Amino acid sequence: MTEAALAPAPTSTSPTARRLWTRSRGIVLALVLLLVAAVVMAAVRSDARHGRLDPRSADPSGSHALARLLAERGVSTRVVTTLDEARSAAGPGTTLLIAAPDLLTKHQQDLLHSATERSGGRTVLVAPGAPSVGTLAPGVTADPAASFDSTLAPRCALPAALRAGGADTGGIRYTTTEPDADTCYPSDGLPTLLRVPARSGNGDTVVLGAPDILYNDRLDEQGNASLALQLLGSRAHLVWYLPSLSDDSATGTGRRSFFDLLPSGWLWGTLQLFIAAVLAALWRARRMGPLVPERLPVAIRASETAEGRARLYRKASARDRAATALRSATRIRLAPLVGVSPAQAHAPETLLPALAAHFDGDTQALLPLLFGPPPSDDAALVSLADQLDALEREVRIS
């Protein structure tokens, strides 16, 4: 190995900006498309969700029309946003509507249920899911499969349902263990509306599987208006509870974590993205298995390979590995010249006596030359390469 072989090459192996862009442009494009889709979805949904189930809102998803109809029939509507206001309002002459039960923490659900179970009034739960229905309406569980039909027939003996007829109650389906409960508007055998009488007093709890009959734009369809007015107008006062995440009562023994506050759709979306990332990693990862030889598109000279390896050795200051490679290659080439099998080429007790028989020079210097320690610097490595070349030439002509 010569000085030229050990000299650093003028070319750089670091990735260029063009190469980095080529490798990463697919990921960048996917992230941009995902960001644009999220912004578009947020913009579209922001208008649709504004004032949802708010009796003061005239938006399509608001409930201002229902509040006005109730007011014409002498029922007052009051909006509350804190748990303390909702608990204090519960009473025999009041209907308490909980617009988003699943936003309540377990601690809030327990406090609210303790205030309503013996109040003698009516509690209306709008589309409660598994996180809340079992606490606010004991004995009732939400079925994981929702109804595929929106408009359903009453098929029960509840007077309000019979007078209203078909209504858009299709949504969450429920099961109950209460024998006196009214089970109405069934879908595939499971009701989407329940009325569970209180265990003591004249109060009851109404579990509504979908909020559609309360919306402004759905109130004039089917028997929605009739059903909503009868369910919410049975008492003189209606307290409309819109749970707020800023309510101080949320900080209690049952305080929910950050992940509990995230909608389930975000959690499922994150899981799907994680699975997609794992599949993409498996697709792009190296396949483990035996090496497969391939024909090179161009022929590479042995000198270029040696120079490339020399540059790597010098960059890593691996003089020991370079010296080991030089000595090993020299021993392998010398072995057949002196009658030693390749298997014994690296055994000094076999190779050195055979060299001594074919070499008239000083054999004491052969041991450190062929099996000695690694050189201390680059100059010593170059000197070692020259001495090994000289030894091989002398053995060949001897």
C-alpha angles and dihedrals in degrees: 000000000000136000089260091056092052095046116104116257118245093228122089123227095195115117115262125226090252092053092048091050092049091053097045104034093092093055092044091050091050092050092049092050091048091050093048091048091050092050092048093048091048091050093048095045094043092070094043095050097045111120094357112184091352112141089209094057124091093193118119091259093044127095104223093119091056091049091053092049090050091049090054088057093051099260115134119215122208124182119217128180104186131072093232091058092048093049094047091049095055111109145127093277096046137084111208113203116194106201099191111019094170091064090066120095120235088255092054092046092054093049093047094048092050089054097048106036094078100023094101091227133104124268118199118197114198113214097327114188133204094288094064115013096077092056100039093041109027113209093029123105130184118237113231092225114074125213116271092204122075101191114053137174120244100238092177140090097247105127094217091054094045092052093046097046118189116014140171097260097128110128131083114021123214143201125204138191093204108111094203096051120120109232112198141172096023123199115198089344098311122100124239093197126048134181111197115188117223115257089236131023130010098295127112142183123233117203111200115194096203135025095218096107089060097053121105094229094048100041095092094050126096111329094320097121093047093049094045094048093049095046095046100031101058090099131046094241130049119196111196109203115201105184115223128204089220092062110125091219089071088076103078142102089301097048111157123232125238091264091052089058093054115095114251090243091065091051092050091045091052090049091051091049090050092051090048091051091051091049091048090050091051090048094050098036124104114268113239114228144091120326115263117210116228132192111250116236090229135025114253118207118237090235091059091051091050092048092049092051090046091054090051092049092049093047090054094040087234098159090147092058092044092050091047091051092048094048094044093051091047092050092049091052094044096048098074090042092061097037100261122135117243089244090063096042093103097046108098093199089061104032100044097054090048091051091048090056092055098035125069096191131090105305092187089079093054096077097059090038096054101025105019132123122284117276118264098226143006093269091056090049091053090047090051091053091050092049092049090050091049092049092051093049092049094050091049094054096040 
